[in-house]
Amino acid sequence: MKRRVFMVVGVSFIVMSFIIFLNSFQSVTGYAVFEDIDAAKGYYVGLWFLLGALVVLSIGTQRKN
C-alpha cells in the first residue's frame, strides 16, 4: 500500500475516535451521534480507534514509497 493510503486511513480513524469520544460525553455536549451505545462502551471504542490510528500512522511513516 502506498503511504498516502495509510495516512488517509489513520486520519479517518482519528476523526472517528474523536466523534465517538464526544458521543460518550453526552451530558457535556447535549448531542448524541450514536444513541444505542453506552457511555463506557463508547469510550472504549473511541480509545481503540485512536490506538488503531496511531498504529496505522506509524506504519505509514515507516514505509518509503
PDB file of N, CA, C, O and CB in Angstrom:
ATOM      1  N   MET A   1       0.835  -1.168   0.000  1.00  0.00           N
ATOM      2  CA  MET A   1       0.000   0.000   0.000  1.00  0.00           C
ATOM      3  C   MET A   1       0.888   1.242   0.000  1.00  0.00           C
ATOM      4  O   MET A   1       2.013   1.234   0.499  1.00  0.00           O
ATOM      5  CB  MET A   1      -0.955  -0.008   1.209  1.00  0.00           C
ATOM      6  N   LYS A   2       0.365   2.255  -0.551  1.00  0.00           N
ATOM      7  CA  LYS A   2       1.123   3.495  -0.579  1.00  0.00           C
ATOM      8  C   LYS A   2       0.982   4.247   0.734  1.00  0.00           C
ATOM      9  O   LYS A   2       0.052   4.022   1.508  1.00  0.00           O
ATOM     10  CB  LYS A   2       0.669   4.370  -1.739  1.00  0.00           C
ATOM     11  N   ARG A   3       1.917   5.133   0.959  1.00  0.00           N
ATOM     12  CA  ARG A   3       1.946   5.902   2.194  1.00  0.00           C
ATOM     13  C   ARG A   3       0.706   6.766   2.351  1.00  0.00           C
ATOM     14  O   ARG A   3       0.218   6.956   3.465  1.00  0.00           O
ATOM     15  CB  ARG A   3       3.185   6.768   2.240  1.00  0.00           C
ATOM     16  N   ARG A   4       0.201   7.282   1.262  1.00  0.00           N
ATOM     17  CA  ARG A   4      -0.980   8.148   1.302  1.00  0.00           C
ATOM     18  C   ARG A   4      -2.201   7.402   1.825  1.00  0.00           C
ATOM     19  O   ARG A   4      -3.017   7.977   2.546  1.00  0.00           O
ATOM     20  CB  ARG A   4      -1.272   8.712  -0.089  1.00  0.00           C
ATOM     21  N   VAL A   5      -2.333   6.128   1.469  1.00  0.00           N
ATOM     22  CA  VAL A   5      -3.474   5.335   1.938  1.00  0.00           C
ATOM     23  C   VAL A   5      -3.407   5.172   3.454  1.00  0.00           C
ATOM     24  O   VAL A   5      -4.422   5.295   4.141  1.00  0.00           O
ATOM     25  CB  VAL A   5      -3.502   3.947   1.244  1.00  0.00           C
ATOM     26  N   PHE A   6      -2.217   4.895   3.972  1.00  0.00           N
ATOM     27  CA  PHE A   6      -2.060   4.769   5.418  1.00  0.00           C
ATOM     28  C   PHE A   6      -2.399   6.085   6.121  1.00  0.00           C
ATOM     29  O   PHE A   6      -3.030   6.084   7.178  1.00  0.00           O
ATOM     30  CB  PHE A   6      -0.628   4.336   5.765  1.00  0.00           C
ATOM     31  N   MET A   7      -1.984   7.185   5.541  1.00  0.00           N
ATOM     32  CA  MET A   7      -2.248   8.476   6.158  1.00  0.00           C
ATOM     33  C   MET A   7      -3.749   8.798   6.153  1.00  0.00           C
ATOM     34  O   MET A   7      -4.273   9.304   7.145  1.00  0.00           O
ATOM     35  CB  MET A   7      -1.466   9.577   5.430  1.00  0.00           C
ATOM     36  N   VAL A   8      -4.431   8.512   5.064  1.00  0.00           N
ATOM     37  CA  VAL A   8      -5.871   8.781   4.973  1.00  0.00           C
ATOM     38  C   VAL A   8      -6.632   7.903   5.958  1.00  0.00           C
ATOM     39  O   VAL A   8      -7.538   8.381   6.641  1.00  0.00           O
ATOM     40  CB  VAL A   8      -6.385   8.542   3.534  1.00  0.00           C
ATOM     41  N   VAL A   9      -6.274   6.627   6.039  1.00  0.00           N
ATOM     42  CA  VAL A   9      -6.942   5.723   6.973  1.00  0.00           C
ATOM     43  C   VAL A   9      -6.661   6.147   8.413  1.00  0.00           C
ATOM     44  O   VAL A   9      -7.564   6.135   9.250  1.00  0.00           O
ATOM     45  CB  VAL A   9      -6.486   4.266   6.741  1.00  0.00           C
ATOM     46  N   GLY A  10      -5.430   6.515   8.705  1.00  0.00           N
ATOM     47  CA  GLY A  10      -5.081   6.946  10.057  1.00  0.00           C
ATOM     48  C   GLY A  10      -5.821   8.197  10.477  1.00  0.00           C
ATOM     49  O   GLY A  10      -6.323   8.276  11.598  1.00  0.00           O
ATOM     50  N   VAL A  11      -5.893   9.175   9.590  1.00  0.00           N
ATOM     51  CA  VAL A  11      -6.605  10.418   9.910  1.00  0.00           C
ATOM     52  C   VAL A  11      -8.102  10.166  10.057  1.00  0.00           C
ATOM     53  O   VAL A  11      -8.745  10.756  10.925  1.00  0.00           O
ATOM     54  CB  VAL A  11      -6.354  11.478   8.823  1.00  0.00           C
ATOM     55  N   SER A  12      -8.661   9.298   9.223  1.00  0.00           N
ATOM     56  CA  SER A  12     -10.087   8.996   9.353  1.00  0.00           C
ATOM     57  C   SER A  12     -10.377   8.264  10.660  1.00  0.00           C
ATOM     58  O   SER A  12     -11.429   8.478  11.263  1.00  0.00           O
ATOM     59  CB  SER A  12     -10.567   8.156   8.164  1.00  0.00           C
ATOM     60  N   PHE A  13      -9.456   7.397  11.111  1.00  0.00           N
ATOM     61  CA  PHE A  13      -9.626   6.745  12.413  1.00  0.00           C
ATOM     62  C   PHE A  13      -9.569   7.765  13.546  1.00  0.00           C
ATOM     63  O   PHE A  13     -10.316   7.652  14.518  1.00  0.00           O
ATOM     64  CB  PHE A  13      -8.548   5.667  12.621  1.00  0.00           C
ATOM     65  N   ILE A  14      -8.696   8.754  13.431  1.00  0.00           N
ATOM     66  CA  ILE A  14      -8.610   9.781  14.464  1.00  0.00           C
ATOM     67  C   ILE A  14      -9.902  10.589  14.523  1.00  0.00           C
ATOM     68  O   ILE A  14     -10.396  10.893  15.609  1.00  0.00           O
ATOM     69  CB  ILE A  14      -7.411  10.708  14.205  1.00  0.00           C
ATOM     70  N   VAL A  15     -10.444  10.935  13.373  1.00  0.00           N
ATOM     71  CA  VAL A  15     -11.706  11.691  13.333  1.00  0.00           C
ATOM     72  C   VAL A  15     -12.837  10.858  13.945  1.00  0.00           C
ATOM     73  O   VAL A  15     -13.641  11.373  14.722  1.00  0.00           O
ATOM     74  CB  VAL A  15     -12.061  12.094  11.869  1.00  0.00           C
ATOM     75  N   MET A  16     -12.893   9.575  13.593  1.00  0.00           N
ATOM     76  CA  MET A  16     -13.931   8.707  14.157  1.00  0.00           C
ATOM     77  C   MET A  16     -13.775   8.572  15.668  1.00  0.00           C
ATOM     78  O   MET A  16     -14.766   8.558  16.398  1.00  0.00           O
ATOM     79  CB  MET A  16     -13.885   7.320  13.499  1.00  0.00           C
ATOM     80  N   SER A  17     -12.537   8.475  16.136  1.00  0.00           N
ATOM     81  CA  SER A  17     -12.335   8.333  17.579  1.00  0.00           C
ATOM     82  C   SER A  17     -12.793   9.583  18.318  1.00  0.00           C
ATOM     83  O   SER A  17     -13.380   9.478  19.395  1.00  0.00           O
ATOM     84  CB  SER A  17     -10.860   8.049  17.889  1.00  0.00           C
ATOM     85  N   PHE A  18     -12.534  10.770  17.755  1.00  0.00           N
ATOM     86  CA  PHE A  18     -12.989  11.990  18.416  1.00  0.00           C
ATOM     87  C   PHE A  18     -14.506  12.106  18.401  1.00  0.00           C
ATOM     88  O   PHE A  18     -15.097  12.588  19.367  1.00  0.00           O
ATOM     89  CB  PHE A  18     -12.373  13.208  17.752  1.00  0.00           C
ATOM     90  N   ILE A  19     -15.139  11.676  17.331  1.00  0.00           N
ATOM     91  CA  ILE A  19     -16.606  11.689  17.292  1.00  0.00           C
ATOM     92  C   ILE A  19     -17.178  10.751  18.333  1.00  0.00           C
ATOM     93  O   ILE A  19     -18.145  11.095  19.012  1.00  0.00           O
ATOM     94  CB  ILE A  19     -17.116  11.301  15.901  1.00  0.00           C
ATOM     95  N   ILE A  20     -16.596   9.570  18.468  1.00  0.00           N
ATOM     96  CA  ILE A  20     -17.097   8.603  19.446  1.00  0.00           C
ATOM     97  C   ILE A  20     -16.790   9.068  20.864  1.00  0.00           C
ATOM     98  O   ILE A  20     -17.610   8.887  21.764  1.00  0.00           O
ATOM     99  CB  ILE A  20     -16.484   7.214  19.197  1.00  0.00           C
ATOM    100  N   PHE A  21     -15.596   9.677  21.078  1.00  0.00           N
ATOM    101  CA  PHE A  21     -15.293  10.231  22.401  1.00  0.00           C
ATOM    102  C   PHE A  21     -16.292  11.314  22.781  1.00  0.00           C
ATOM    103  O   PHE A  21     -16.785  11.324  23.909  1.00  0.00           O
ATOM    104  CB  PHE A  21     -13.869  10.798  22.434  1.00  0.00           C
ATOM    105  N   LEU A  22     -16.595  12.208  21.880  1.00  0.00           N
ATOM    106  CA  LEU A  22     -17.570  13.259  22.190  1.00  0.00           C
ATOM    107  C   LEU A  22     -18.947  12.675  22.441  1.00  0.00           C
ATOM    108  O   LEU A  22     -19.704  13.193  23.262  1.00  0.00           O
ATOM    109  CB  LEU A  22     -17.639  14.277  21.055  1.00  0.00           C
ATOM    110  N   ASN A  23     -19.273  11.611  21.747  1.00  0.00           N
ATOM    111  CA  ASN A  23     -20.565  10.970  21.958  1.00  0.00           C
ATOM    112  C   ASN A  23     -20.632  10.310  23.336  1.00  0.00           C
ATOM    113  O   ASN A  23     -21.702  10.251  23.941  1.00  0.00           O
ATOM    114  CB  ASN A  23     -20.831   9.935  20.862  1.00  0.00           C
ATOM    115  N   SER A  24     -19.501   9.815  23.832  1.00  0.00           N
ATOM    116  CA  SER A  24     -19.524   9.174  25.141  1.00  0.00           C
ATOM    117  C   SER A  24     -19.755  10.185  26.256  1.00  0.00           C
ATOM    118  O   SER A  24     -20.175   9.808  27.350  1.00  0.00           O
ATOM    119  CB  SER A  24     -18.225   8.423  25.381  1.00  0.00           C
ATOM    120  N   PHE A  25     -19.488  11.461  25.998  1.00  0.00           N
ATOM    121  CA  PHE A  25     -19.764  12.516  26.963  1.00  0.00           C
ATOM    122  C   PHE A  25     -21.044  13.247  26.556  1.00  0.00           C
ATOM    123  O   PHE A  25     -21.021  14.455  26.320  1.00  0.00           O
ATOM    124  CB  PHE A  25     -18.567  13.505  27.063  1.00  0.00           C
ATOM    125  N   GLN A  26     -22.147  12.527  26.475  1.00  0.00           N
ATOM    126  CA  GLN A  26     -23.413  13.096  26.018  1.00  0.00           C
ATOM    127  C   GLN A  26     -23.893  14.201  26.939  1.00  0.00           C
ATOM    128  O   GLN A  26     -24.508  15.167  26.488  1.00  0.00           O
ATOM    129  CB  GLN A  26     -24.472  12.015  25.916  1.00  0.00           C
ATOM    130  N   SER A  27     -23.620  14.067  28.211  1.00  0.00           N
ATOM    131  CA  SER A  27     -24.100  15.087  29.142  1.00  0.00           C
ATOM    132  C   SER A  27     -23.354  16.405  28.962  1.00  0.00           C
ATOM    133  O   SER A  27     -23.880  17.467  29.297  1.00  0.00           O
ATOM    134  CB  SER A  27     -23.955  14.598  30.580  1.00  0.00           C
ATOM    135  N   VAL A  28     -22.141  16.344  28.441  1.00  0.00           N
ATOM    136  CA  VAL A  28     -21.359  17.559  28.247  1.00  0.00           C
ATOM    137  C   VAL A  28     -21.836  18.301  26.996  1.00  0.00           C
ATOM    138  O   VAL A  28     -22.071  19.508  27.035  1.00  0.00           O
ATOM    139  CB  VAL A  28     -19.856  17.225  28.138  1.00  0.00           C
ATOM    140  N   THR A  29     -21.977  17.564  25.882  1.00  0.00           N
ATOM    141  CA  THR A  29     -22.320  18.224  24.629  1.00  0.00           C
ATOM    142  C   THR A  29     -23.819  18.378  24.431  1.00  0.00           C
ATOM    143  O   THR A  29     -24.258  19.327  23.782  1.00  0.00           O
ATOM    144  CB  THR A  29     -21.741  17.461  23.480  1.00  0.00           C
ATOM    145  N   GLY A  30     -24.613  17.464  24.978  1.00  0.00           N
ATOM    146  CA  GLY A  30     -26.048  17.522  24.789  1.00  0.00           C
ATOM    147  C   GLY A  30     -26.490  16.986  23.442  1.00  0.00           C
ATOM    148  O   GLY A  30     -27.680  17.005  23.130  1.00  0.00           O
ATOM    149  N   TYR A  31     -25.556  16.510  22.645  1.00  0.00           N
ATOM    150  CA  TYR A  31     -25.868  15.984  21.318  1.00  0.00           C
ATOM    151  C   TYR A  31     -25.328  14.573  21.224  1.00  0.00           C
ATOM    152  O   TYR A  31     -24.156  14.335  21.516  1.00  0.00           O
ATOM    153  CB  TYR A  31     -25.276  16.884  20.193  1.00  0.00           C
ATOM    154  N   ALA A  32     -26.168  13.636  20.819  1.00  0.00           N
ATOM    155  CA  ALA A  32     -25.755  12.241  20.718  1.00  0.00           C
ATOM    156  C   ALA A  32     -25.735  11.828  19.261  1.00  0.00           C
ATOM    157  O   ALA A  32     -26.741  11.942  18.561  1.00  0.00           O
ATOM    158  CB  ALA A  32     -26.691  11.321  21.532  1.00  0.00           C
ATOM    159  N   VAL A  33     -24.582  11.346  18.803  1.00  0.00           N
ATOM    160  CA  VAL A  33     -24.467  10.858  17.439  1.00  0.00           C
ATOM    161  C   VAL A  33     -24.980   9.432  17.369  1.00  0.00           C
ATOM    162  O   VAL A  33     -25.765   9.085  16.486  1.00  0.00           O
ATOM    163  CB  VAL A  33     -23.011  10.939  16.945  1.00  0.00           C
ATOM    164  N   PHE A  34     -24.530   8.608  18.308  1.00  0.00           N
ATOM    165  CA  PHE A  34     -24.980   7.226  18.411  1.00  0.00           C
ATOM    166  C   PHE A  34     -25.742   7.097  19.711  1.00  0.00           C
ATOM    167  O   PHE A  34     -25.163   7.277  20.783  1.00  0.00           O
ATOM    168  CB  PHE A  34     -23.785   6.217  18.347  1.00  0.00           C
ATOM    169  N   GLU A  35     -27.017   6.791  19.646  1.00  0.00           N
ATOM    170  CA  GLU A  35     -27.823   6.740  20.856  1.00  0.00           C
ATOM    171  C   GLU A  35     -27.874   5.358  21.477  1.00  0.00           C
ATOM    172  O   GLU A  35     -28.270   5.230  22.636  1.00  0.00           O
ATOM    173  CB  GLU A  35     -29.209   7.201  20.560  1.00  0.00           C
ATOM    174  N   ASP A  36     -27.489   4.319  20.750  1.00  0.00           N
ATOM    175  CA  ASP A  36     -27.621   2.961  21.258  1.00  0.00           C
ATOM    176  C   ASP A  36     -26.415   2.484  22.047  1.00  0.00           C
ATOM    177  O   ASP A  36     -26.462   1.395  22.619  1.00  0.00           O
ATOM    178  CB  ASP A  36     -27.864   2.031  20.132  1.00  0.00           C
ATOM    179  N   ILE A  37     -25.343   3.251  22.100  1.00  0.00           N
ATOM    180  CA  ILE A  37     -24.117   2.832  22.760  1.00  0.00           C
ATOM    181  C   ILE A  37     -24.021   3.489  24.130  1.00  0.00           C
ATOM    182  O   ILE A  37     -24.262   4.688  24.271  1.00  0.00           O
ATOM    183  CB  ILE A  37     -22.885   3.182  21.901  1.00  0.00           C
ATOM    184  N   ASP A  38     -23.664   2.685  25.151  1.00  0.00           N
ATOM    185  CA  ASP A  38     -23.447   3.240  26.485  1.00  0.00           C
ATOM    186  C   ASP A  38     -22.235   4.152  26.477  1.00  0.00           C
ATOM    187  O   ASP A  38     -21.396   4.078  25.579  1.00  0.00           O
ATOM    188  CB  ASP A  38     -23.267   2.118  27.523  1.00  0.00           C
ATOM    189  N   ALA A  39     -22.148   5.006  27.477  1.00  0.00           N
ATOM    190  CA  ALA A  39     -21.029   5.945  27.563  1.00  0.00           C
ATOM    191  C   ALA A  39     -19.713   5.213  27.786  1.00  0.00           C
ATOM    192  O   ALA A  39     -18.695   5.581  27.199  1.00  0.00           O
ATOM    193  CB  ALA A  39     -21.264   6.953  28.689  1.00  0.00           C
ATOM    194  N   ALA A  40     -19.720   4.180  28.627  1.00  0.00           N
ATOM    195  CA  ALA A  40     -18.480   3.441  28.894  1.00  0.00           C
ATOM    196  C   ALA A  40     -18.015   2.677  27.666  1.00  0.00           C
ATOM    197  O   ALA A  40     -16.823   2.658  27.357  1.00  0.00           O
ATOM    198  CB  ALA A  40     -18.675   2.474  30.060  1.00  0.00           C
ATOM    199  N   LYS A  41     -18.947   2.051  26.968  1.00  0.00           N
ATOM    200  CA  LYS A  41     -18.581   1.314  25.755  1.00  0.00           C
ATOM    201  C   LYS A  41     -18.101   2.265  24.667  1.00  0.00           C
ATOM    202  O   LYS A  41     -17.163   1.950  23.935  1.00  0.00           O
ATOM    203  CB  LYS A  41     -19.771   0.487  25.246  1.00  0.00           C
ATOM    204  N   GLY A  42     -18.725   3.403  24.559  1.00  0.00           N
ATOM    205  CA  GLY A  42     -18.308   4.393  23.572  1.00  0.00           C
ATOM    206  C   GLY A  42     -16.912   4.908  23.847  1.00  0.00           C
ATOM    207  O   GLY A  42     -16.144   5.171  22.922  1.00  0.00           O
ATOM    208  N   TYR A  43     -16.582   5.052  25.127  1.00  0.00           N
ATOM    209  CA  TYR A  43     -15.244   5.492  25.493  1.00  0.00           C
ATOM    210  C   TYR A  43     -14.207   4.463  25.045  1.00  0.00           C
ATOM    211  O   TYR A  43     -13.172   4.833  24.491  1.00  0.00           O
ATOM    212  CB  TYR A  43     -15.149   5.730  27.011  1.00  0.00           C
ATOM    213  N   TYR A  44     -14.469   3.186  25.278  1.00  0.00           N
ATOM    214  CA  TYR A  44     -13.518   2.146  24.904  1.00  0.00           C
ATOM    215  C   TYR A  44     -13.407   1.983  23.387  1.00  0.00           C
ATOM    216  O   TYR A  44     -12.317   1.737  22.869  1.00  0.00           O
ATOM    217  CB  TYR A  44     -13.921   0.827  25.534  1.00  0.00           C
ATOM    218  N   VAL A  45     -14.510   2.115  22.686  1.00  0.00           N
ATOM    219  CA  VAL A  45     -14.468   2.036  21.225  1.00  0.00           C
ATOM    220  C   VAL A  45     -13.668   3.209  20.662  1.00  0.00           C
ATOM    221  O   VAL A  45     -12.876   3.032  19.736  1.00  0.00           O
ATOM    222  CB  VAL A  45     -15.902   2.024  20.634  1.00  0.00           C
ATOM    223  N   GLY A  46     -13.866   4.380  21.204  1.00  0.00           N
ATOM    224  CA  GLY A  46     -13.088   5.544  20.778  1.00  0.00           C
ATOM    225  C   GLY A  46     -11.612   5.374  21.066  1.00  0.00           C
ATOM    226  O   GLY A  46     -10.767   5.782  20.269  1.00  0.00           O
ATOM    227  N   LEU A  47     -11.300   4.774  22.202  1.00  0.00           N
ATOM    228  CA  LEU A  47      -9.909   4.520  22.555  1.00  0.00           C
ATOM    229  C   LEU A  47      -9.267   3.539  21.584  1.00  0.00           C
ATOM    230  O   LEU A  47      -8.119   3.728  21.180  1.00  0.00           O
ATOM    231  CB  LEU A  47      -9.811   3.987  23.980  1.00  0.00           C
ATOM    232  N   TRP A  48      -9.996   2.494  21.207  1.00  0.00           N
ATOM    233  CA  TRP A  48      -9.468   1.522  20.240  1.00  0.00           C
ATOM    234  C   TRP A  48      -9.262   2.155  18.877  1.00  0.00           C
ATOM    235  O   TRP A  48      -8.274   1.858  18.205  1.00  0.00           O
ATOM    236  CB  TRP A  48     -10.407   0.324  20.116  1.00  0.00           C
ATOM    237  N   PHE A  49     -10.170   3.018  18.454  1.00  0.00           N
ATOM    238  CA  PHE A  49      -9.979   3.720  17.178  1.00  0.00           C
ATOM    239  C   PHE A  49      -8.738   4.614  17.234  1.00  0.00           C
ATOM    240  O   PHE A  49      -7.982   4.692  16.265  1.00  0.00           O
ATOM    241  CB  PHE A  49     -11.228   4.566  16.832  1.00  0.00           C
ATOM    242  N   LEU A  50      -8.531   5.279  18.357  1.00  0.00           N
ATOM    243  CA  LEU A  50      -7.367   6.149  18.492  1.00  0.00           C
ATOM    244  C   LEU A  50      -6.070   5.340  18.483  1.00  0.00           C
ATOM    245  O   LEU A  50      -5.106   5.730  17.824  1.00  0.00           O
ATOM    246  CB  LEU A  50      -7.467   6.972  19.780  1.00  0.00           C
ATOM    247  N   LEU A  51      -6.036   4.229  19.201  1.00  0.00           N
ATOM    248  CA  LEU A  51      -4.854   3.372  19.190  1.00  0.00           C
ATOM    249  C   LEU A  51      -4.605   2.780  17.806  1.00  0.00           C
ATOM    250  O   LEU A  51      -3.462   2.690  17.359  1.00  0.00           O
ATOM    251  CB  LEU A  51      -5.005   2.253  20.216  1.00  0.00           C
ATOM    252  N   GLY A  52      -5.676   2.379  17.135  1.00  0.00           N
ATOM    253  CA  GLY A  52      -5.538   1.867  15.761  1.00  0.00           C
ATOM    254  C   GLY A  52      -5.003   2.929  14.817  1.00  0.00           C
ATOM    255  O   GLY A  52      -4.198   2.635  13.934  1.00  0.00           O
ATOM    256  N   ALA A  53      -5.446   4.152  15.003  1.00  0.00           N
ATOM    257  CA  ALA A  53      -4.968   5.249  14.161  1.00  0.00           C
ATOM    258  C   ALA A  53      -3.480   5.487  14.375  1.00  0.00           C
ATOM    259  O   ALA A  53      -2.743   5.731  13.420  1.00  0.00           O
ATOM    260  CB  ALA A  53      -5.753   6.533  14.452  1.00  0.00           C
ATOM    261  N   LEU A  54      -3.043   5.417  15.618  1.00  0.00           N
ATOM    262  CA  LEU A  54      -1.626   5.602  15.899  1.00  0.00           C
ATOM    263  C   LEU A  54      -0.779   4.498  15.273  1.00  0.00           C
ATOM    264  O   LEU A  54       0.311   4.763  14.764  1.00  0.00           O
ATOM    265  CB  LEU A  54      -1.393   5.648  17.399  1.00  0.00           C
ATOM    266  N   VAL A  55      -1.274   3.269  15.310  1.00  0.00           N
ATOM    267  CA  VAL A  55      -0.553   2.153  14.695  1.00  0.00           C
ATOM    268  C   VAL A  55      -0.492   2.325  13.178  1.00  0.00           C
ATOM    269  O   VAL A  55       0.565   2.144  12.575  1.00  0.00           O
ATOM    270  CB  VAL A  55      -1.224   0.809  15.054  1.00  0.00           C
ATOM    271  N   VAL A  56      -1.607   2.670  12.569  1.00  0.00           N
ATOM    272  CA  VAL A  56      -1.648   2.842  11.114  1.00  0.00           C
ATOM    273  C   VAL A  56      -0.754   4.003  10.682  1.00  0.00           C
ATOM    274  O   VAL A  56      -0.043   3.898   9.682  1.00  0.00           O
ATOM    275  CB  VAL A  56      -3.096   3.081  10.639  1.00  0.00           C
ATOM    276  N   LEU A  57      -0.784   5.095  11.419  1.00  0.00           N
ATOM    277  CA  LEU A  57       0.064   6.234  11.079  1.00  0.00           C
ATOM    278  C   LEU A  57       1.547   5.918  11.263  1.00  0.00           C
ATOM    279  O   LEU A  57       2.386   6.386  10.492  1.00  0.00           O
ATOM    280  CB  LEU A  57      -0.316   7.435  11.927  1.00  0.00           C
ATOM    281  N   SER A  58       1.865   5.131  12.273  1.00  0.00           N
ATOM    282  CA  SER A  58       3.279   4.759  12.451  1.00  0.00           C
ATOM    283  C   SER A  58       3.753   3.833  11.346  1.00  0.00           C
ATOM    284  O   SER A  58       4.898   3.939  10.908  1.00  0.00           O
ATOM    285  CB  SER A  58       3.490   4.090  13.808  1.00  0.00           C
ATOM    286  N   ILE A  59       2.905   2.934  10.889  1.00  0.00           N
ATOM    287  CA  ILE A  59       3.254   2.078   9.758  1.00  0.00           C
ATOM    288  C   ILE A  59       3.403   2.924   8.496  1.00  0.00           C
ATOM    289  O   ILE A  59       4.305   2.686   7.692  1.00  0.00           O
ATOM    290  CB  ILE A  59       2.184   0.977   9.553  1.00  0.00           C
ATOM    291  N   GLY A  60       2.536   3.896   8.319  1.00  0.00           N
ATOM    292  CA  GLY A  60       2.597   4.755   7.146  1.00  0.00           C
ATOM    293  C   GLY A  60       3.841   5.617   7.085  1.00  0.00           C
ATOM    294  O   GLY A  60       4.330   5.934   6.001  1.00  0.00           O
ATOM    295  N   THR A  61       4.352   5.995   8.240  1.00  0.00           N
ATOM    296  CA  THR A  61       5.564   6.815   8.240  1.00  0.00           C
ATOM    297  C   THR A  61       6.824   5.976   8.075  1.00  0.00           C
ATOM    298  O   THR A  61       7.863   6.502   7.676  1.00  0.00           O
ATOM    299  CB  THR A  61       5.649   7.618   9.525  1.00  0.00           C
ATOM    300  N   GLN A  62       6.752   4.689   8.373  1.00  0.00           N
ATOM    301  CA  GLN A  62       7.905   3.811   8.215  1.00  0.00           C
ATOM    302  C   GLN A  62       8.118   3.399   6.773  1.00  0.00           C
ATOM    303  O   GLN A  62       9.255   3.176   6.358  1.00  0.00           O
ATOM    304  CB  GLN A  62       7.745   2.585   9.073  1.00  0.00           C
ATOM    305  N   ARG A  63       7.052   3.294   6.005  1.00  0.00           N
ATOM    306  CA  ARG A  63       7.150   2.866   4.606  1.00  0.00           C
ATOM    307  C   ARG A  63       7.657   4.008   3.746  1.00  0.00           C
ATOM    308  O   ARG A  63       7.260   5.159   3.927  1.00  0.00           O
ATOM    309  CB  ARG A  63       5.787   2.369   4.084  1.00  0.00           C
ATOM    310  N   LYS A  64       8.523   3.687   2.824  1.00  0.00           N
ATOM    311  CA  LYS A  64       9.042   4.714   1.909  1.00  0.00           C
ATOM    312  C   LYS A  64       8.725   4.295   0.487  1.00  0.00           C
ATOM    313  O   LYS A  64       9.464   3.538  -0.140  1.00  0.00           O
ATOM    314  CB  LYS A  64      10.581   4.925   2.094  1.00  0.00           C
ATOM    315  N   ASN A  65       7.596   4.812  -0.009  1.00  0.00           N
ATOM    316  CA  ASN A  65       7.169   4.509  -1.391  1.00  0.00           C
ATOM    317  C   ASN A  65       7.277   5.745  -2.243  1.00  0.00           C
ATOM    318  O   ASN A  65       6.966   5.704  -3.433  1.00  0.00           O
ATOM    319  CB  ASN A  65       5.721   3.966  -1.427  1.00  0.00           C
TER     320      ASN A  65
END
